Amino acid sequence: MTDIIMKCFIDEYTFERMINMSDVDAEDTESYEEFIEWNVNCLSELSDARKAWLIELCKGINSNYIKLVDEESCAEMTASNIYFNKKKNLCIVNPR
């Protein structure tokens, strides 16, 4: 079941953009492979209940059901991916 979650992790292109834009959470990561390894480790630390919740979230992301709303512009954006930051917080990404 974690394959559903793994498919939601950001791709290498997005990871590289985060590095290039000096994202605080990505700057200490040397490679995309290490970044994915970090995310897999974060995933493995979750309780079964939290993993089940995350699977449902990823199903919603994959089916374009989950929307993010920018409070400033009130614009709806489709959620596209996830990752765990250095504080092990779940981050939900919307496309550019």
Chimera marker file (.cmm) of the C-alpha trace (Angstrom):
<marker_set name="trace">
<marker id="1" x="0.000" y="0.000" z="0.000" r="1" g="1" b="0" radius="0.5"/>
<marker id="2" x="2.897" y="2.390" z="0.459" r="1" g="1" b="0" radius="0.5"/>
<marker id="3" x="3.349" y="2.392" z="-3.335" r="1" g="1" b="0" radius="0.5"/>
<marker id="4" x="0.384" y="4.759" z="-3.476" r="1" g="1" b="0" radius="0.5"/>
<marker id="5" x="2.250" y="7.126" z="-1.157" r="1" g="1" b="0" radius="0.5"/>
<marker id="6" x="5.573" y="6.688" z="-2.967" r="1" g="1" b="0" radius="0.5"/>
<marker id="7" x="3.934" y="7.706" z="-6.248" r="1" g="1" b="0" radius="0.5"/>
<marker id="8" x="2.841" y="10.954" z="-4.576" r="1" g="1" b="0" radius="0.5"/>
<marker id="9" x="6.365" y="12.036" z="-3.626" r="1" g="1" b="0" radius="0.5"/>
<marker id="10" x="7.696" y="14.933" z="-5.667" r="1" g="1" b="0" radius="0.5"/>
<marker id="11" x="9.679" y="14.044" z="-8.764" r="1" g="1" b="0" radius="0.5"/>
<marker id="12" x="13.339" y="14.782" z="-9.382" r="1" g="1" b="0" radius="0.5"/>
<marker id="13" x="12.573" y="17.865" z="-11.489" r="1" g="1" b="0" radius="0.5"/>
<marker id="14" x="10.629" y="19.473" z="-8.623" r="1" g="1" b="0" radius="0.5"/>
<marker id="15" x="13.315" y="18.453" z="-6.158" r="1" g="1" b="0" radius="0.5"/>
<marker id="16" x="15.980" y="20.124" z="-8.326" r="1" g="1" b="0" radius="0.5"/>
<marker id="17" x="13.852" y="23.288" z="-8.522" r="1" g="1" b="0" radius="0.5"/>
<marker id="18" x="13.638" y="23.322" z="-4.730" r="1" g="1" b="0" radius="0.5"/>
<marker id="19" x="17.417" y="23.049" z="-4.505" r="1" g="1" b="0" radius="0.5"/>
<marker id="20" x="17.947" y="25.747" z="-7.128" r="1" g="1" b="0" radius="0.5"/>
<marker id="21" x="15.562" y="28.100" z="-5.374" r="1" g="1" b="0" radius="0.5"/>
<marker id="22" x="17.437" y="27.570" z="-2.079" r="1" g="1" b="0" radius="0.5"/>
<marker id="23" x="14.502" y="25.997" z="-0.316" r="1" g="1" b="0" radius="0.5"/>
<marker id="24" x="15.513" y="25.705" z="3.328" r="1" g="1" b="0" radius="0.5"/>
<marker id="25" x="14.160" y="22.158" z="3.589" r="1" g="1" b="0" radius="0.5"/>
<marker id="26" x="16.023" y="20.896" z="0.547" r="1" g="1" b="0" radius="0.5"/>
<marker id="27" x="19.385" y="22.650" z="0.814" r="1" g="1" b="0" radius="0.5"/>
<marker id="28" x="20.952" y="20.032" z="3.092" r="1" g="1" b="0" radius="0.5"/>
<marker id="29" x="20.003" y="17.176" z="0.789" r="1" g="1" b="0" radius="0.5"/>
<marker id="30" x="22.719" y="16.180" z="-1.623" r="1" g="1" b="0" radius="0.5"/>
<marker id="31" x="20.774" y="14.046" z="-4.086" r="1" g="1" b="0" radius="0.5"/>
<marker id="32" x="17.271" y="13.101" z="-5.092" r="1" g="1" b="0" radius="0.5"/>
<marker id="33" x="17.972" y="9.537" z="-3.983" r="1" g="1" b="0" radius="0.5"/>
<marker id="34" x="18.848" y="10.752" z="-0.476" r="1" g="1" b="0" radius="0.5"/>
<marker id="35" x="15.728" y="12.902" z="-0.473" r="1" g="1" b="0" radius="0.5"/>
<marker id="36" x="13.552" y="9.889" z="-1.336" r="1" g="1" b="0" radius="0.5"/>
<marker id="37" x="15.358" y="7.822" z="1.294" r="1" g="1" b="0" radius="0.5"/>
<marker id="38" x="14.547" y="10.532" z="3.869" r="1" g="1" b="0" radius="0.5"/>
<marker id="39" x="10.898" y="10.452" z="2.858" r="1" g="1" b="0" radius="0.5"/>
<marker id="40" x="10.757" y="6.652" z="3.044" r="1" g="1" b="0" radius="0.5"/>
<marker id="41" x="12.296" y="6.810" z="6.527" r="1" g="1" b="0" radius="0.5"/>
<marker id="42" x="9.720" y="9.399" z="7.603" r="1" g="1" b="0" radius="0.5"/>
<marker id="43" x="6.988" y="7.181" z="6.183" r="1" g="1" b="0" radius="0.5"/>
<marker id="44" x="8.292" y="4.139" z="8.065" r="1" g="1" b="0" radius="0.5"/>
<marker id="45" x="8.061" y="6.053" z="11.365" r="1" g="1" b="0" radius="0.5"/>
<marker id="46" x="4.343" y="6.727" z="10.967" r="1" g="1" b="0" radius="0.5"/>
<marker id="47" x="1.773" y="4.731" z="12.893" r="1" g="1" b="0" radius="0.5"/>
<marker id="48" x="-0.437" y="2.355" z="10.929" r="1" g="1" b="0" radius="0.5"/>
<marker id="49" x="-3.360" y="4.753" z="11.407" r="1" g="1" b="0" radius="0.5"/>
<marker id="50" x="-1.351" y="7.705" z="10.061" r="1" g="1" b="0" radius="0.5"/>
<marker id="51" x="-0.174" y="5.622" z="7.079" r="1" g="1" b="0" radius="0.5"/>
<marker id="52" x="-3.777" y="4.652" z="6.323" r="1" g="1" b="0" radius="0.5"/>
<marker id="53" x="-4.769" y="8.325" z="6.471" r="1" g="1" b="0" radius="0.5"/>
<marker id="54" x="-1.884" y="9.253" z="4.167" r="1" g="1" b="0" radius="0.5"/>
<marker id="55" x="-2.879" y="6.543" z="1.688" r="1" g="1" b="0" radius="0.5"/>
<marker id="56" x="-6.370" y="8.042" z="1.528" r="1" g="1" b="0" radius="0.5"/>
<marker id="57" x="-4.892" y="11.529" z="1.111" r="1" g="1" b="0" radius="0.5"/>
<marker id="58" x="-2.706" y="10.302" z="-1.764" r="1" g="1" b="0" radius="0.5"/>
<marker id="59" x="-5.695" y="8.615" z="-3.394" r="1" g="1" b="0" radius="0.5"/>
<marker id="60" x="-7.464" y="11.980" z="-3.206" r="1" g="1" b="0" radius="0.5"/>
<marker id="61" x="-4.441" y="13.754" z="-4.680" r="1" g="1" b="0" radius="0.5"/>
<marker id="62" x="-4.148" y="11.203" z="-7.494" r="1" g="1" b="0" radius="0.5"/>
<marker id="63" x="-7.832" y="11.620" z="-8.370" r="1" g="1" b="0" radius="0.5"/>
<marker id="64" x="-7.618" y="15.456" z="-8.302" r="1" g="1" b="0" radius="0.5"/>
<marker id="65" x="-10.033" y="15.531" z="-5.363" r="1" g="1" b="0" radius="0.5"/>
<marker id="66" x="-7.748" y="17.487" z="-3.007" r="1" g="1" b="0" radius="0.5"/>
<marker id="67" x="-7.565" y="21.235" z="-3.586" r="1" g="1" b="0" radius="0.5"/>
<marker id="68" x="-5.401" y="23.830" z="-1.892" r="1" g="1" b="0" radius="0.5"/>
<marker id="69" x="-6.678" y="27.369" z="-1.488" r="1" g="1" b="0" radius="0.5"/>
<marker id="70" x="-4.427" y="30.390" z="-1.232" r="1" g="1" b="0" radius="0.5"/>
<marker id="71" x="-6.105" y="32.596" z="1.344" r="1" g="1" b="0" radius="0.5"/>
<marker id="72" x="-4.638" y="35.767" z="-0.177" r="1" g="1" b="0" radius="0.5"/>
<marker id="73" x="-5.976" y="35.283" z="-3.706" r="1" g="1" b="0" radius="0.5"/>
<marker id="74" x="-8.692" y="32.731" z="-2.839" r="1" g="1" b="0" radius="0.5"/>
<marker id="75" x="-7.493" y="30.715" z="-5.823" r="1" g="1" b="0" radius="0.5"/>
<marker id="76" x="-8.048" y="26.963" z="-5.814" r="1" g="1" b="0" radius="0.5"/>
<marker id="77" x="-5.058" y="24.860" z="-6.813" r="1" g="1" b="0" radius="0.5"/>
<marker id="78" x="-4.997" y="21.122" z="-7.359" r="1" g="1" b="0" radius="0.5"/>
<marker id="79" x="-2.731" y="19.234" z="-4.965" r="1" g="1" b="0" radius="0.5"/>
<marker id="80" x="-0.189" y="17.236" z="-6.939" r="1" g="1" b="0" radius="0.5"/>
<marker id="81" x="2.459" y="15.747" z="-4.659" r="1" g="1" b="0" radius="0.5"/>
<marker id="82" x="3.769" y="15.427" z="-1.118" r="1" g="1" b="0" radius="0.5"/>
<marker id="83" x="7.053" y="15.256" z="0.746" r="1" g="1" b="0" radius="0.5"/>
<marker id="84" x="8.333" y="15.385" z="4.306" r="1" g="1" b="0" radius="0.5"/>
<marker id="85" x="10.469" y="18.388" z="5.245" r="1" g="1" b="0" radius="0.5"/>
<marker id="86" x="13.467" y="18.301" z="7.598" r="1" g="1" b="0" radius="0.5"/>
<marker id="87" x="11.143" y="18.682" z="10.581" r="1" g="1" b="0" radius="0.5"/>
<marker id="88" x="9.223" y="15.606" z="9.363" r="1" g="1" b="0" radius="0.5"/>
<marker id="89" x="6.183" y="17.734" z="8.573" r="1" g="1" b="0" radius="0.5"/>
<marker id="90" x="4.040" y="16.616" z="5.681" r="1" g="1" b="0" radius="0.5"/>
<marker id="91" x="4.114" y="19.166" z="2.844" r="1" g="1" b="0" radius="0.5"/>
<marker id="92" x="1.473" y="19.147" z="0.114" r="1" g="1" b="0" radius="0.5"/>
<marker id="93" x="2.573" y="20.537" z="-3.229" r="1" g="1" b="0" radius="0.5"/>
<marker id="94" x="0.548" y="22.186" z="-5.959" r="1" g="1" b="0" radius="0.5"/>
<marker id="95" x="1.845" y="22.419" z="-9.527" r="1" g="1" b="0" radius="0.5"/>
<marker id="96" x="3.378" y="25.568" z="-10.923" r="1" g="1" b="0" radius="0.5"/>
<link id1="1" id2="2" r="1" g="1" b="0" radius="0.2"/>
<link id1="2" id2="3" r="1" g="1" b="0" radius="0.2"/>
<link id1="3" id2="4" r="1" g="1" b="0" radius="0.2"/>
<link id1="4" id2="5" r="1" g="1" b="0" radius="0.2"/>
<link id1="5" id2="6" r="1" g="1" b="0" radius="0.2"/>
<link id1="6" id2="7" r="1" g="1" b="0" radius="0.2"/>
<link id1="7" id2="8" r="1" g="1" b="0" radius="0.2"/>
<link id1="8" id2="9" r="1" g="1" b="0" radius="0.2"/>
<link id1="9" id2="10" r="1" g="1" b="0" radius="0.2"/>
<link id1="10" id2="11" r="1" g="1" b="0" radius="0.2"/>
<link id1="11" id2="12" r="1" g="1" b="0" radius="0.2"/>
<link id1="12" id2="13" r="1" g="1" b="0" radius="0.2"/>
<link id1="13" id2="14" r="1" g="1" b="0" radius="0.2"/>
<link id1="14" id2="15" r="1" g="1" b="0" radius="0.2"/>
<link id1="15" id2="16" r="1" g="1" b="0" radius="0.2"/>
<link id1="16" id2="17" r="1" g="1" b="0" radius="0.2"/>
<link id1="17" id2="18" r="1" g="1" b="0" radius="0.2"/>
<link id1="18" id2="19" r="1" g="1" b="0" radius="0.2"/>
<link id1="19" id2="20" r="1" g="1" b="0" radius="0.2"/>
<link id1="20" id2="21" r="1" g="1" b="0" radius="0.2"/>
<link id1="21" id2="22" r="1" g="1" b="0" radius="0.2"/>
<link id1="22" id2="23" r="1" g="1" b="0" radius="0.2"/>
<link id1="23" id2="24" r="1" g="1" b="0" radius="0.2"/>
<link id1="24" id2="25" r="1" g="1" b="0" radius="0.2"/>
<link id1="25" id2="26" r="1" g="1" b="0" radius="0.2"/>
<link id1="26" id2="27" r="1" g="1" b="0" radius="0.2"/>
<link id1="27" id2="28" r="1" g="1" b="0" radius="0.2"/>
<link id1="28" id2="29" r="1" g="1" b="0" radius="0.2"/>
<link id1="29" id2="30" r="1" g="1" b="0" radius="0.2"/>
<link id1="30" id2="31" r="1" g="1" b="0" radius="0.2"/>
<link id1="31" id2="32" r="1" g="1" b="0" radius="0.2"/>
<link id1="32" id2="33" r="1" g="1" b="0" radius="0.2"/>
<link id1="33" id2="34" r="1" g="1" b="0" radius="0.2"/>
<link id1="34" id2="35" r="1" g="1" b="0" radius="0.2"/>
<link id1="35" id2="36" r="1" g="1" b="0" radius="0.2"/>
<link id1="36" id2="37" r="1" g="1" b="0" radius="0.2"/>
<link id1="37" id2="38" r="1" g="1" b="0" radius="0.2"/>
<link id1="38" id2="39" r="1" g="1" b="0" radius="0.2"/>
<link id1="39" id2="40" r="1" g="1" b="0" radius="0.2"/>
<link id1="40" id2="41" r="1" g="1" b="0" radius="0.2"/>
<link id1="41" id2="42" r="1" g="1" b="0" radius="0.2"/>
<link id1="42" id2="43" r="1" g="1" b="0" radius="0.2"/>
<link id1="43" id2="44" r="1" g="1" b="0" radius="0.2"/>
<link id1="44" id2="45" r="1" g="1" b="0" radius="0.2"/>
<link id1="45" id2="46" r="1" g="1" b="0" radius="0.2"/>
<link id1="46" id2="47" r="1" g="1" b="0" radius="0.2"/>
<link id1="47" id2="48" r="1" g="1" b="0" radius="0.2"/>
<link id1="48" id2="49" r="1" g="1" b="0" radius="0.2"/>
<link id1="49" id2="50" r="1" g="1" b="0" radius="0.2"/>
<link id1="50" id2="51" r="1" g="1" b="0" radius="0.2"/>
<link id1="51" id2="52" r="1" g="1" b="0" radius="0.2"/>
<link id1="52" id2="53" r="1" g="1" b="0" radius="0.2"/>
<link id1="53" id2="54" r="1" g="1" b="0" radius="0.2"/>
<link id1="54" id2="55" r="1" g="1" b="0" radius="0.2"/>
<link id1="55" id2="56" r="1" g="1" b="0" radius="0.2"/>
<link id1="56" id2="57" r="1" g="1" b="0" radius="0.2"/>
<link id1="57" id2="58" r="1" g="1" b="0" radius="0.2"/>
<link id1="58" id2="59" r="1" g="1" b="0" radius="0.2"/>
<link id1="59" id2="60" r="1" g="1" b="0" radius="0.2"/>
<link id1="60" id2="61" r="1" g="1" b="0" radius="0.2"/>
<link id1="61" id2="62" r="1" g="1" b="0" radius="0.2"/>
<link id1="62" id2="63" r="1" g="1" b="0" radius="0.2"/>
<link id1="63" id2="64" r="1" g="1" b="0" radius="0.2"/>
<link id1="64" id2="65" r="1" g="1" b="0" radius="0.2"/>
<link id1="65" id2="66" r="1" g="1" b="0" radius="0.2"/>
<link id1="66" id2="67" r="1" g="1" b="0" radius="0.2"/>
<link id1="67" id2="68" r="1" g="1" b="0" radius="0.2"/>
<link id1="68" id2="69" r="1" g="1" b="0" radius="0.2"/>
<link id1="69" id2="70" r="1" g="1" b="0" radius="0.2"/>
<link id1="70" id2="71" r="1" g="1" b="0" radius="0.2"/>
<link id1="71" id2="72" r="1" g="1" b="0" radius="0.2"/>
<link id1="72" id2="73" r="1" g="1" b="0" radius="0.2"/>
<link id1="73" id2="74" r="1" g="1" b="0" radius="0.2"/>
<link id1="74" id2="75" r="1" g="1" b="0" radius="0.2"/>
<link id1="75" id2="76" r="1" g="1" b="0" radius="0.2"/>
<link id1="76" id2="77" r="1" g="1" b="0" radius="0.2"/>
<link id1="77" id2="78" r="1" g="1" b="0" radius="0.2"/>
<link id1="78" id2="79" r="1" g="1" b="0" radius="0.2"/>
<link id1="79" id2="80" r="1" g="1" b="0" radius="0.2"/>
<link id1="80" id2="81" r="1" g="1" b="0" radius="0.2"/>
<link id1="81" id2="82" r="1" g="1" b="0" radius="0.2"/>
<link id1="82" id2="83" r="1" g="1" b="0" radius="0.2"/>
<link id1="83" id2="84" r="1" g="1" b="0" radius="0.2"/>
<link id1="84" id2="85" r="1" g="1" b="0" radius="0.2"/>
<link id1="85" id2="86" r="1" g="1" b="0" radius="0.2"/>
<link id1="86" id2="87" r="1" g="1" b="0" radius="0.2"/>
<link id1="87" id2="88" r="1" g="1" b="0" radius="0.2"/>
<link id1="88" id2="89" r="1" g="1" b="0" radius="0.2"/>
<link id1="89" id2="90" r="1" g="1" b="0" radius="0.2"/>
<link id1="90" id2="91" r="1" g="1" b="0" radius="0.2"/>
<link id1="91" id2="92" r="1" g="1" b="0" radius="0.2"/>
<link id1="92" id2="93" r="1" g="1" b="0" radius="0.2"/>
<link id1="93" id2="94" r="1" g="1" b="0" radius="0.2"/>
<link id1="94" id2="95" r="1" g="1" b="0" radius="0.2"/>
<link id1="95" id2="96" r="1" g="1" b="0" radius="0.2"/>
</marker_set>
